[in-house]
Amino acid sequence: MWSLPATVASSVVILFAIGFAAVGGEGYDGSDLRIVGGFPASQQATVHQVSIRVKSNDLKAFGSGHICGGSLINNRTVLTAAHCLVDSSNRKRSADYFRVVGGSLNRTVTSGNTILDVSQVVIHQRYNPANFDNDVGLLILSSIVSANHATLRPINMAATKPNPGVLCQTSGWGTLTYGEPIKTSVLMAVNVTVQPTEICNGTSSYNGFIKNGMFCAGDVQGYRDACQGDSGGPLVCNGQLAGIVSNGKDCGLAAYPGIYADVAYYRGWILTNGAGQRTMRGTALALTMVGLVYGFVQRLMM
C-alpha cells in the first residue's frame, strides 16, 4: 500500500482498510475519525465547522447521515478531505449524494442548523488513496450562506504552514473512544500541538510516510487526537484554517500524532477551484466563446 516497516504497516493498513478507505463506501456508518481527549466545542470558535452527510440517510433521521467534517471557506465553498468524497472504489461521488449542515453545535437537531445542498464535488486531481497524498476536496454549495448568518461563517485560510510547537484546535462529531461506532451529538474539540515532521517521520513513528503537503499534530504521549467521524474537519492555528484532518495510526496513540493536509501548501489549488473562481472562469470562457462567434458572424457578413 505504501512504504512502512512491517511492524508498523500491518496495523496502519488495517486502520485505513476499515476506516479511511471506507469513508465513501456503500453503507458507511460514519466511523472514520473522532475527537479523543477533548471537550465540548465553543460556538464562537467553530462557526466555520460543518457536517458533511449522506443526504439519503439524513432525510430518514436527521443527523444520522454524518460522515465527515468540513470548513466553510467562502459563502459557497466547503473545504474537506478528498477521501470523504469518494466511494469504495475511490470514484468521486455525485453532488446529490451529499448535503452540508452547519450553524449548530448539535448535529441531531434541526433548530439552529442550516441545511445546504451541493452542486459540485471537486477532488484534487492527484489525490492518491493509497497514501493520502493530496487528500484535499471541495464541495460547491447550491446556495449562498448569508453574510449575516450568526453561527455559520467562513474562516480565513493560513498562508504558511504552522511551526512546530504551535498549539492548535481541531473539532468534530466523531466517536469519543477508538473503535466505538457511536458518534457524539454535540461538537467536540481538542487542543493539539504541531510536531516537527522529522520526529513524525522517524523510525519509531511514521517512518517517512509524511510527504510534502502534510504535517503532524497531536500529543506525542497520545491521548489527544482526531479520529473516527472527524475526517475532513478543521485544524485551526492562530485563528486561521491551517490543516484538514486526513489520517493517522489508530487515534490518540503515543508516538503517532494525527496527520493533516497542509492548507497553505494547497492554498493556490483551493483558491483556483473554489466556487467564486470556478464561476469566474466559466463566465470568462462563455464571454470568449461569444466573442469568437460574433467575430465569425461579422466576417461572414463582410
Order of alpha helices (4+ residues) and beta strands (2+ residues): alpha-beta-beta-alpha-beta-beta-beta-beta-beta-beta-beta-alpha-beta-beta-beta-beta-alpha-alpha
